[in-house]
Structure formats: structure tokens, C-alpha cells
């Protein structure tokens, strides 16, 4: 057998990335089966609406907990469940592509637990930032804040490498600048909820957490602190 014939046609994904993507895929398989009537149940067409009611994060949930001083377990769970339900198949597809592409790059550098910390750190930070915007009533759902957390980790890796090469570290932020610019443009044209706030918070959380969870991250953070 000649060299290369026994290699996989696609580079294998780290297991932690499958752990993030497969729940999204499974949810979409079930919801789309209901939407297109593959289940034979008359109620199935409303499964996506039911899933959004059950898993999406309403910004009013945090308002209510702060106003009453009471912690609601269901409300708290929404801060980690909302990324696994999407508005439609296209919404889920683009989120999955981001997680696969950026997640694979990050997971080749970070340990599995660090990838999870970055993703869910972005999810929680995005949910909190979105919920703290006054007057919002539209629920937050979709994996974009977590995906942007991975973009934050990706940016950190580039930022660290550019610094080691004595190059302009500002170049590491080209991707996030482009993506947010596109989101703001589409928001200005088509309107909708300002979910870019959650995405930006997710990015910030992913970037900042990387100072601690990246390989050598804490040592690098302490070095930076000592230099100031």
C-alpha cells in the first residue's frame, strides 16, 4: 500500500468538539423530523416552538431573579441550555460550522476541559450580557455566543504567537472585527434583537479565559502582571 492510502480523507475532530456539536445535530434532527411531518404526529410541527419555550433564555428571567432575590433553578439552567436550540436549520448549520472550524483549531492547542470552559464561559457571559441590556424581551437562543468564545480562544492563540514573533498583535483581532462588522450591518438592514451583544461578550470571555486555561496561560498572565 502506497504512503497516504491508509489516511482518513478528513482530519479527525477532537472528541470534545463532537461533544459540543452532536447535541445540536440531534436537536435539529428531531425538530426537523417534526416540522416536515416525518414522525406522523400532528403535534410534532410545534416541537421547535416548544423547545424554544423550554430551553431559550429570556432576558426577563434574570430581571425577575434580581427583583425577587430568589434563585430559580430552571432560569439558571437556561444560561447553559439556550445554545442547543436554534430558530431554524440554517441558524444551527452556521453555528455548527463555526464550532467545527474554530473548535478544531482550538482543541489542537487546548486541553478538552479548557475547550469546554471557553465555550460555556462564552455562553454564560453572553447570556448575562444580553440579559442586562435594559428593555430587551426577545429570548436568546443558538450557539453563537459559545462559538464566539472559541473565536476568542483562537484570537488569543494568534495574539500570543504574534507577540512571540514581535509582530503586530492587533492583526489577531481581524476575524472578530470582520464578523462583528457583518453582524452590525445585517442588524442595521434587517433589524432584530441585538444578539451581537451576547456574541461580543462570548468573544471577550473566551479571550480572557484563555489567559488562565490555555497551556501556560496562568504563567503568561502572571508574567504580564509582574511586567506592569
JOSUL-V631470 format. One record per helix or strand. SS is the DSSP state (A for helix, B for strand). FROM is the first residue (numbers start at 1). TO is the last residue. Records with the same first field share a line. If there is no record, write none. Layout:
# JOSUL-V631470
SS->FROM-TO ; FROM-TO
This chain:
# JOSUL-V631470
A->15-35 ; 42-55 ; 59-68 ; 73-84 ; 89-107 ; 112-131 ; 144-164 ; 169-190 ; 196-213 ; 217-227
B->57-57 ; 140-140
